[in-house]
Amino acid sequence: MDTKTLAQIERFRKGFPWLDIVAPATPGKGIEVLDEQAASEAAAYADKARVAGKCKFVPASGAASRMFKDIFAGMDVLRGGADVPAGSPVARLAASIRNFAFYTEEVFGTPEDSPAYRRKVAENLLTDSGLDYGSKPKGVLKFHRYPQEVRTALAEHLVEAQEYMRNADGSCNLTVTISPEHRPLFEAALAEVKPVFEQRYGVRYNLTFTYQDKATDTVAVTPDNEPFLDENGQILRRPAGHGALIYNLNQVEDELVSIKNIDNVAHERFLPVTARYKKVLMGRALALRDRIFGFLQALDAESDPCSASCIALCDQIEAFLADTLCVSLPGVSAGPAGATASAPGSATASAPGSAGACASGSAGASVSAAAASAAWSKTKASRAAAPSSSVQPTAQHPCKSLKVCRLTKIIPRLWQPFHRQPISTRSIWFAACAITRARSLTCSSTWTKRPVSSAARATKGAN
């Protein structure tokens, strides 16, 4: 066995460490609850904000077999010559078969209360004697019935996309992750509705099918944590969870991405509500993006990191990180006056009034020890509410706490990989963190990312 397989099996044997949960997410701390006015403002912001492309990302590689496991079990009972209880899944399915979008009299006949009919329903639904839904992906199953048509889950995602993910040029970009063996089914389902919907909604669809990387597959093990072997004696591997799709997500070049599972799609009558709260999420993400850009621009405009204005700005940013994004910068305990404190990448700290000048910014200017001490006192006073976060000033910047020093390094460093788009259309991963924590409005995610070109990746790698 290769080292990767051995490492996976070892993790199964040892178990996984418990998360160190600091506190529950509550309204006001990790969960943002918007009133009606704030929600309307966020939705309006989504409509007017400049974005370097939108894309709907739809994980759709799952087969429907797990969804029908109870029907499979009932079919086995009926094939054995016995009947199923009246309240069993197969019995209820057969009794209400006409209510399902996939029902046709040609396939299922006229409903009747008999074991033979219940078996017919199960077999015609799941096997190749009928619809063969037991081996098909959920994306191509008929989900919703309308007066003039029946839509698959994939078709409903196309309708949703044009409502809230339409680009300025009238296009809708979708990335759908599928299994390679299901591609012909998805292509057929797309070809059936794409021209119809493009004409109906006045939109142009750009849909890309991608595959989950096989390298992310996970080894299957027995209850004794031994490798599970298939009929050919080979180790069985199964696709990993949705987290493995981060590789596919990173390939999306658009800035704003809406993530929604293939079967998490509603009937069109609910689309106004769905679209509204999707826009609320997107508006909050974009507003956070633009606020972060504002902070970054303000930091760039500060020529003197020892100035009171820069210290105040850093205080605002720290508060924003803590209050809005639930992100705390690494803390260093303060020592008594004259003591020293250090942090990774920083010089030994010295007390206010120590010998030496403060090199302010790239200009190389300096301030007196008295001025540095006064500025440090002001900084310390502004942090009185959290004294454990204050530290002695560094030798290079005696007027600044190590936390502020880190902040001026951390934020531009985080900014660096995103430095391609104009400032009004850039985005940063902070927005993703924020909107993930604010998703109490809906169970699906919306977030912003900065597209990275091949040239940008090459430049980043060279650096």
VEXLUMPA-886665 format. One record per residue (C-alpha): x, y, z; residue in one letter. Coordinates in steps of 0.5 Angstrom, whole numbers, always signed. Layout:
BEGIN
+-------+-------+-------+-----+
:     x :     y :     z : res :
+-------+-------+-------+-----+
:     X :     Y :     Z :   A :
...
+-------+-------+-------+-----+
***
This chain:
BEGIN
+-------+-------+-------+-----+
:     x :     y :     z : res :
+-------+-------+-------+-----+
:    +0 :    +0 :    +0 :   M :
:    +2 :    +7 :    -1 :   D :
:    +4 :   +12 :    +4 :   T :
:    -3 :   +16 :    +3 :   K :
:    -7 :   +10 :    +4 :   T :
:    -3 :    +8 :   +10 :   L :
:    -4 :   +15 :   +13 :   A :
:   -12 :   +15 :   +12 :   Q :
:   -12 :    +8 :   +15 :   I :
:    -8 :   +10 :   +21 :   E :
:   -13 :   +16 :   +22 :   R :
:   -19 :   +11 :   +22 :   F :
:   -15 :    +7 :   +27 :   R :
:   -13 :   +13 :   +32 :   K :
:   -19 :   +17 :   +31 :   G :
:   -20 :   +24 :   +29 :   F :
:   -18 :   +30 :   +35 :   P :
:   -24 :   +34 :   +37 :   W :
:   -25 :   +41 :   +35 :   L :
:   -23 :   +46 :   +41 :   D :
:   -30 :   +50 :   +41 :   I :
:   -29 :   +56 :   +44 :   V :
:   -36 :   +58 :   +44 :   A :
:   -43 :   +57 :   +40 :   P :
:   -45 :   +62 :   +35 :   A :
:   -50 :   +66 :   +37 :   T :
:   -54 :   +72 :   +34 :   P :
:   -49 :   +78 :   +35 :   G :
:   -43 :   +73 :   +35 :   K :
:   -42 :   +69 :   +29 :   G :
:   -49 :   +70 :   +27 :   I :
:   -51 :   +76 :   +24 :   E :
:   -59 :   +78 :   +24 :   V :
:   -61 :   +83 :   +19 :   L :
:   -68 :   +86 :   +20 :   D :
:   -72 :   +88 :   +14 :   E :
:   -69 :   +94 :   +12 :   Q :
:   -62 :   +92 :   +13 :   A :
:   -64 :   +86 :    +8 :   A :
:   -67 :   +90 :    +3 :   S :
:   -61 :   +95 :    +3 :   E :
:   -56 :   +89 :    +2 :   A :
:   -60 :   +86 :    -4 :   A :
:   -60 :   +93 :    -7 :   A :
:   -52 :   +93 :    -6 :   Y :
:   -52 :   +86 :    -9 :   A :
:   -55 :   +89 :   -15 :   D :
:   -51 :   +95 :   -16 :   K :
:   -44 :   +93 :   -14 :   A :
:   -39 :   +92 :   -19 :   R :
:   -36 :   +85 :   -20 :   V :
:   -31 :   +81 :   -24 :   A :
:   -36 :   +76 :   -26 :   G :
:   -41 :   +71 :   -23 :   K :
:   -42 :   +64 :   -23 :   C :
:   -46 :   +59 :   -20 :   K :
:   -43 :   +53 :   -17 :   F :
:   -47 :   +46 :   -17 :   V :
:   -44 :   +40 :   -13 :   P :
:   -48 :   +34 :   -17 :   A :
:   -44 :   +28 :   -17 :   S :
:   -48 :   +24 :   -13 :   G :
:   -52 :   +19 :   -15 :   A :
:   -59 :   +18 :   -13 :   A :
:   -58 :   +11 :   -10 :   S :
:   -58 :   +13 :    -3 :   R :
:   -64 :   +17 :    -4 :   M :
:   -68 :   +11 :    -6 :   F :
:   -65 :    +6 :    -1 :   K :
:   -72 :    +5 :    +3 :   D :
:   -75 :    +3 :    -4 :   I :
:   -69 :    -1 :    -6 :   F :
:   -71 :    -5 :    +1 :   A :
:   -78 :    -5 :    +0 :   G :
:   -77 :    -8 :    -7 :   M :
:   -73 :   -14 :    -5 :   D :
:   -79 :   -16 :    +0 :   V :
:   -84 :   -15 :    -6 :   L :
:   -79 :   -19 :   -10 :   R :
:   -79 :   -25 :    -5 :   G :
:   -86 :   -26 :    -5 :   G :
:   -88 :   -22 :    +1 :   A :
:   -92 :   -15 :    +2 :   D :
:   -90 :    -9 :    +5 :   V :
:   -93 :    -6 :   +11 :   P :
:   -98 :    +0 :    +9 :   A :
:   -94 :    +5 :   +12 :   G :
:   -88 :    +3 :    +9 :   S :
:   -84 :    +8 :    +4 :   P :
:   -86 :    +3 :    -2 :   V :
:   -93 :    +3 :    +0 :   A :
:   -94 :   +10 :    +1 :   R :
:   -90 :   +12 :    -6 :   L :
:   -95 :    +7 :   -10 :   A :
:  -101 :   +10 :    -6 :   A :
:   -99 :   +17 :    -8 :   S :
:   -95 :   +16 :   -15 :   I :
:   -99 :   +21 :   -19 :   R :
:   -97 :   +26 :   -15 :   N :
:   -89 :   +26 :   -17 :   F :
:   -86 :   +29 :   -23 :   A :
:   -84 :   +23 :   -26 :   F :
:   -90 :   +20 :   -26 :   Y :
:   -93 :   +18 :   -33 :   T :
:   -99 :   +13 :   -34 :   E :
:   -95 :   +10 :   -40 :   E :
:   -89 :    +8 :   -34 :   V :
:   -93 :    +6 :   -28 :   F :
:  -100 :    +5 :   -31 :   G :
:  -107 :    +6 :   -27 :   T :
:  -105 :    +6 :   -19 :   P :
:  -108 :    +0 :   -15 :   E :
:  -108 :    -3 :    -8 :   D :
:  -104 :    -9 :    -9 :   S :
:   -97 :   -12 :    -8 :   P :
:   -96 :   -13 :   -15 :   A :
:   -97 :    -6 :   -17 :   Y :
:   -93 :    -4 :   -11 :   R :
:   -87 :    -8 :   -14 :   R :
:   -89 :    -5 :   -21 :   K :
:   -88 :    +2 :   -18 :   V :
:   -81 :    +0 :   -15 :   A :
:   -78 :    -4 :   -21 :   E :
:   -80 :    +1 :   -26 :   N :
:   -78 :    +7 :   -22 :   L :
:   -71 :    +4 :   -20 :   L :
:   -69 :    -1 :   -25 :   T :
:   -68 :    -1 :   -33 :   D :
:   -75 :    -4 :   -34 :   S :
:   -77 :    +3 :   -33 :   G :
:   -74 :   +10 :   -31 :   L :
:   -67 :    +7 :   -28 :   D :
:   -67 :   +12 :   -23 :   Y :
:   -63 :    +8 :   -18 :   G :
:   -57 :    +8 :   -22 :   S :
:   -58 :   +16 :   -25 :   K :
:   -55 :   +22 :   -22 :   P :
:   -60 :   +26 :   -18 :   K :
:   -59 :   +32 :   -23 :   G :
:   -62 :   +29 :   -29 :   V :
:   -68 :   +26 :   -25 :   L :
:   -75 :   +30 :   -26 :   K :
:   -76 :   +34 :   -20 :   F :
:   -82 :   +39 :   -21 :   H :
:   -88 :   +39 :   -25 :   R :
:   -91 :   +45 :   -29 :   Y :
:   -97 :   +46 :   -33 :   P :
:   -93 :   +46 :   -39 :   Q :
:   -87 :   +42 :   -37 :   E :
:   -83 :   +38 :   -32 :   V :
:   -76 :   +40 :   -30 :   R :
:   -70 :   +36 :   -28 :   T :
:   -66 :   +39 :   -22 :   A :
:   -61 :   +41 :   -27 :   L :
:   -66 :   +45 :   -31 :   A :
:   -69 :   +48 :   -24 :   E :
:   -61 :   +51 :   -23 :   H :
:   -61 :   +54 :   -30 :   L :
:   -68 :   +58 :   -28 :   V :
:   -65 :   +60 :   -21 :   E :
:   -58 :   +62 :   -24 :   A :
:   -62 :   +67 :   -29 :   Q :
:   -66 :   +70 :   -23 :   E :
:   -60 :   +72 :   -19 :   Y :
:   -53 :   +70 :   -22 :   M :
:   -54 :   +74 :   -29 :   R :
:   -48 :   +78 :   -31 :   N :
:   -48 :   +85 :   -34 :   A :
:   -47 :   +82 :   -41 :   D :
:   -53 :   +78 :   -40 :   G :
:   -50 :   +71 :   -39 :   S :
:   -50 :   +66 :   -33 :   C :
:   -44 :   +62 :   -32 :   N :
:   -45 :   +55 :   -28 :   L :
:   -40 :   +50 :   -26 :   T :
:   -43 :   +43 :   -25 :   V :
:   -39 :   +38 :   -22 :   T :
:   -41 :   +31 :   -24 :   I :
:   -38 :   +24 :   -25 :   S :
:   -35 :   +22 :   -31 :   P :
:   -40 :   +16 :   -33 :   E :
:   -46 :   +21 :   -32 :   H :
:   -43 :   +26 :   -37 :   R :
:   -48 :   +24 :   -43 :   P :
:   -54 :   +24 :   -38 :   L :
:   -52 :   +31 :   -36 :   F :
:   -51 :   +33 :   -43 :   E :
:   -57 :   +31 :   -46 :   A :
:   -61 :   +34 :   -40 :   A :
:   -58 :   +41 :   -42 :   L :
:   -59 :   +40 :   -49 :   A :
:   -66 :   +39 :   -48 :   E :
:   -68 :   +46 :   -44 :   V :
:   -62 :   +50 :   -46 :   K :
:   -64 :   +53 :   -52 :   P :
:   -71 :   +54 :   -49 :   V :
:   -69 :   +57 :   -43 :   F :
:   -65 :   +62 :   -47 :   E :
:   -70 :   +64 :   -51 :   Q :
:   -75 :   +65 :   -45 :   R :
:   -71 :   +69 :   -40 :   Y :
:   -67 :   +72 :   -45 :   G :
:   -60 :   +70 :   -42 :   V :
:   -54 :   +66 :   -45 :   R :
:   -52 :   +60 :   -41 :   Y :
:   -44 :   +58 :   -40 :   N :
:   -44 :   +51 :   -37 :   L :
:   -38 :   +48 :   -35 :   T :
:   -38 :   +40 :   -33 :   F :
:   -32 :   +39 :   -28 :   T :
:   -30 :   +32 :   -25 :   Y :
:   -28 :   +31 :   -17 :   Q :
:   -21 :   +30 :   -17 :   D :
:   -20 :   +22 :   -16 :   K :
:   -14 :   +24 :   -12 :   A :
:   -18 :   +26 :    -7 :   T :
:   -22 :   +19 :    -6 :   D :
:   -22 :   +16 :    +1 :   T :
:   -20 :    +9 :    +2 :   V :
:   -26 :    +4 :    +5 :   A :
:   -25 :    +0 :   +11 :   V :
:   -28 :    -5 :   +15 :   T :
:   -31 :    -5 :   +22 :   P :
:   -24 :    -7 :   +24 :   D :
:   -21 :    -1 :   +20 :   N :
:   -18 :    -6 :   +15 :   E :
:   -18 :    -4 :    +8 :   P :
:   -24 :    -6 :    +4 :   F :
:   -23 :   -10 :    -2 :   L :
:   -27 :   -11 :    -8 :   D :
:   -28 :   -17 :   -12 :   E :
:   -22 :   -16 :   -16 :   N :
:   -18 :   -16 :    -9 :   G :
:   -17 :    -9 :   -10 :   Q :
:   -17 :    -4 :    -5 :   I :
:   -24 :    +0 :    -5 :   L :
:   -24 :    +7 :    -5 :   R :
:   -30 :   +12 :    -5 :   R :
:   -31 :   +19 :    -7 :   P :
:   -29 :   +24 :    -1 :   A :
:   -34 :   +29 :    +1 :   G :
:   -36 :   +36 :    -1 :   H :
:   -30 :   +39 :    +2 :   G :
:   -26 :   +35 :    -4 :   A :
:   -29 :   +40 :    -9 :   L :
:   -25 :   +46 :    -6 :   I :
:   -20 :   +44 :   -12 :   Y :
:   -26 :   +45 :   -17 :   N :
:   -28 :   +51 :   -14 :   L :
:   -21 :   +54 :   -14 :   N :
:   -21 :   +53 :   -22 :   Q :
:   -27 :   +58 :   -22 :   V :
:   -25 :   +65 :   -25 :   E :
:   -31 :   +69 :   -23 :   D :
:   -30 :   +73 :   -17 :   E :
:   -37 :   +72 :   -14 :   L :
:   -39 :   +65 :   -13 :   V :
:   -46 :   +62 :   -11 :   S :
:   -45 :   +55 :    -8 :   I :
:   -52 :   +50 :    -8 :   K :
:   -52 :   +43 :    -8 :   N :
:   -56 :   +40 :   -14 :   I :
:   -62 :   +37 :   -10 :   D :
:   -63 :   +44 :    -6 :   N :
:   -67 :   +47 :   -11 :   V :
:   -74 :   +49 :   -10 :   A :
:   -80 :   +50 :   -15 :   H :
:   -80 :   +56 :   -19 :   E :
:   -86 :   +59 :   -15 :   R :
:   -81 :   +60 :    -9 :   F :
:   -76 :   +63 :   -13 :   L :
:   -78 :   +71 :   -11 :   P :
:   -76 :   +69 :    -4 :   V :
:   -70 :   +65 :    -6 :   T :
:   -67 :   +70 :   -10 :   A :
:   -68 :   +76 :    -5 :   R :
:   -64 :   +72 :    +0 :   Y :
:   -59 :   +70 :    -4 :   K :
:   -58 :   +77 :    -6 :   K :
:   -58 :   +79 :    +1 :   V :
:   -52 :   +74 :    +2 :   L :
:   -49 :   +77 :    -4 :   M :
:   -50 :   +84 :    -2 :   G :
:   -47 :   +83 :    +5 :   R :
:   -41 :   +79 :    +2 :   A :
:   -40 :   +85 :    -3 :   L :
:   -41 :   +90 :    +2 :   A :
:   -35 :   +87 :    +7 :   L :
:   -31 :   +86 :    +1 :   R :
:   -31 :   +94 :    +0 :   D :
:   -30 :   +95 :    +7 :   R :
:   -24 :   +91 :    +7 :   I :
:   -22 :   +95 :    +1 :   F :
:   -23 :  +101 :    +4 :   G :
:   -19 :   +99 :   +10 :   F :
:   -13 :   +97 :    +5 :   L :
:   -13 :  +103 :    +2 :   Q :
:   -13 :  +107 :    +8 :   A :
:    -7 :  +103 :   +10 :   L :
:    -4 :  +105 :    +4 :   D :
:    -5 :  +112 :    +5 :   A :
:    -1 :  +112 :   +12 :   E :
:    +6 :  +114 :   +11 :   S :
:    +7 :  +114 :   +18 :   D :
:    +6 :  +108 :   +22 :   P :
:    +7 :  +112 :   +28 :   C :
:    +2 :  +117 :   +27 :   S :
:    -4 :  +117 :   +32 :   A :
:    -9 :  +116 :   +25 :   S :
:    -5 :  +110 :   +23 :   C :
:    -6 :  +107 :   +30 :   I :
:   -13 :  +109 :   +31 :   A :
:   -14 :  +106 :   +24 :   L :
:   -11 :   +99 :   +26 :   C :
:   -16 :  +100 :   +32 :   D :
:   -22 :  +100 :   +28 :   Q :
:   -19 :   +94 :   +23 :   I :
:   -18 :   +90 :   +29 :   E :
:   -25 :   +91 :   +32 :   A :
:   -28 :   +90 :   +25 :   F :
:   -24 :   +83 :   +25 :   L :
:   -26 :   +81 :   +32 :   A :
:   -34 :   +84 :   +31 :   D :
:   -35 :   +82 :   +24 :   T :
:   -31 :   +77 :   +22 :   L :
:   -30 :   +73 :   +29 :   C :
:   -22 :   +73 :   +27 :   V :
:   -18 :   +75 :   +33 :   S :
:   -10 :   +77 :   +32 :   L :
:    -5 :   +73 :   +35 :   P :
:    -4 :   +76 :   +42 :   G :
:    +2 :   +77 :   +46 :   V :
:    +1 :   +79 :   +54 :   S :
:    +4 :   +85 :   +56 :   A :
:    +9 :   +86 :   +61 :   G :
:   +11 :   +91 :   +66 :   P :
:   +14 :   +98 :   +64 :   A :
:   +21 :   +97 :   +62 :   G :
:   +20 :   +89 :   +61 :   A :
:   +21 :   +86 :   +54 :   T :
:   +16 :   +82 :   +50 :   A :
:   +17 :   +79 :   +43 :   S :
:   +13 :   +76 :   +37 :   A :
:   +15 :   +72 :   +31 :   P :
:   +18 :   +76 :   +26 :   G :
:   +19 :   +82 :   +31 :   S :
:   +25 :   +85 :   +35 :   A :
:   +25 :   +85 :   +42 :   T :
:   +21 :   +90 :   +45 :   A :
:   +23 :   +96 :   +50 :   S :
:   +20 :  +100 :   +54 :   A :
:   +17 :  +107 :   +52 :   P :
:   +22 :  +113 :   +53 :   G :
:   +28 :  +108 :   +51 :   S :
:   +34 :  +110 :   +47 :   A :
:   +33 :  +110 :   +40 :   G :
:   +29 :  +113 :   +34 :   A :
:   +22 :  +111 :   +31 :   C :
:   +23 :  +110 :   +24 :   A :
:   +17 :  +112 :   +21 :   S :
:   +15 :  +108 :   +14 :   G :
:   +19 :  +108 :    +8 :   S :
:   +21 :  +115 :    +9 :   A :
:   +26 :  +113 :   +14 :   G :
:   +24 :  +119 :   +18 :   A :
:   +24 :  +119 :   +26 :   S :
:   +21 :  +122 :   +32 :   V :
:   +23 :  +123 :   +39 :   S :
:   +23 :  +118 :   +45 :   A :
:   +18 :  +123 :   +48 :   A :
:   +13 :  +123 :   +42 :   A :
:   +14 :  +116 :   +42 :   A :
:   +12 :  +115 :   +49 :   S :
:    +6 :  +119 :   +48 :   A :
:    +4 :  +116 :   +42 :   A :
:    +5 :  +109 :   +46 :   W :
:    +1 :  +112 :   +52 :   S :
:    -5 :  +114 :   +47 :   K :
:    -5 :  +107 :   +44 :   T :
:    -5 :  +103 :   +51 :   K :
:   -10 :  +108 :   +53 :   A :
:   -14 :  +106 :   +47 :   S :
:   -13 :   +98 :   +49 :   R :
:   -15 :   +99 :   +56 :   A :
:   -21 :   +95 :   +55 :   A :
:   -17 :   +89 :   +53 :   A :
:   -10 :   +90 :   +57 :   P :
:    -8 :   +83 :   +55 :   S :
:    -8 :   +85 :   +48 :   S :
:    -3 :   +90 :   +49 :   S :
:    +5 :   +89 :   +49 :   V :
:   +11 :   +94 :   +50 :   Q :
:   +13 :   +97 :   +43 :   P :
:   +18 :   +95 :   +39 :   T :
:   +25 :   +97 :   +38 :   A :
:   +24 :   +99 :   +31 :   Q :
:   +17 :  +102 :   +32 :   H :
:   +17 :  +104 :   +40 :   P :
:   +10 :  +108 :   +39 :   C :
:    +6 :  +102 :   +36 :   K :
:    +4 :   +95 :   +40 :   S :
:    +6 :   +89 :   +37 :   L :
:    -1 :   +87 :   +35 :   K :
:    -1 :   +94 :   +30 :   V :
:    +6 :   +92 :   +27 :   C :
:    +3 :   +85 :   +26 :   R :
:    -3 :   +88 :   +23 :   L :
:    +0 :   +92 :   +18 :   T :
:    +4 :   +86 :   +16 :   K :
:    -2 :   +81 :   +16 :   I :
:    -7 :   +85 :   +12 :   I :
:    -2 :   +87 :    +6 :   P :
:    +0 :   +80 :    +6 :   R :
:    -7 :   +77 :    +5 :   L :
:    -8 :   +82 :    +0 :   W :
:    -2 :   +80 :    -4 :   Q :
:    -5 :   +74 :    -8 :   P :
:   -11 :   +78 :   -10 :   F :
:    -8 :   +84 :   -13 :   H :
:   -10 :   +84 :   -20 :   R :
:   -17 :   +87 :   -21 :   Q :
:   -18 :   +94 :   -20 :   P :
:   -20 :   +96 :   -13 :   I :
:   -27 :   +97 :   -14 :   S :
:   -28 :   +90 :   -17 :   T :
:   -22 :   +86 :   -12 :   R :
:   -24 :   +81 :    -7 :   S :
:   -21 :   +78 :    -1 :   I :
:   -22 :   +71 :    +3 :   W :
:   -25 :   +75 :    +9 :   F :
:   -31 :   +76 :    +5 :   A :
:   -32 :   +69 :    +5 :   A :
:   -31 :   +68 :   +12 :   C :
:   -36 :   +73 :   +14 :   A :
:   -41 :   +71 :    +9 :   I :
:   -40 :   +63 :   +12 :   T :
:   -42 :   +66 :   +19 :   R :
:   -48 :   +70 :   +17 :   A :
:   -51 :   +64 :   +13 :   R :
:   -57 :   +64 :   +18 :   S :
:   -61 :   +67 :   +12 :   L :
:   -61 :   +61 :    +8 :   T :
:   -57 :   +54 :    +8 :   C :
:   -53 :   +55 :    +2 :   S :
:   -47 :   +59 :    +1 :   S :
:   -45 :   +65 :    -2 :   T :
:   -38 :   +68 :    -2 :   W :
:   -33 :   +72 :    -6 :   T :
:   -26 :   +70 :    -9 :   K :
:   -21 :   +74 :   -13 :   R :
:   -20 :   +70 :   -20 :   P :
:   -12 :   +68 :   -20 :   V :
:   -10 :   +68 :   -27 :   S :
:    -4 :   +63 :   -30 :   S :
:    +1 :   +69 :   -30 :   A :
:    -1 :   +71 :   -23 :   A :
:    +0 :   +64 :   -20 :   R :
:    +7 :   +64 :   -24 :   A :
:    +9 :   +70 :   -21 :   T :
:    +6 :   +68 :   -14 :   K :
:   +10 :   +62 :   -15 :   G :
:   +16 :   +65 :   -17 :   A :
:   +16 :   +70 :   -11 :   N :
+-------+-------+-------+-----+
***
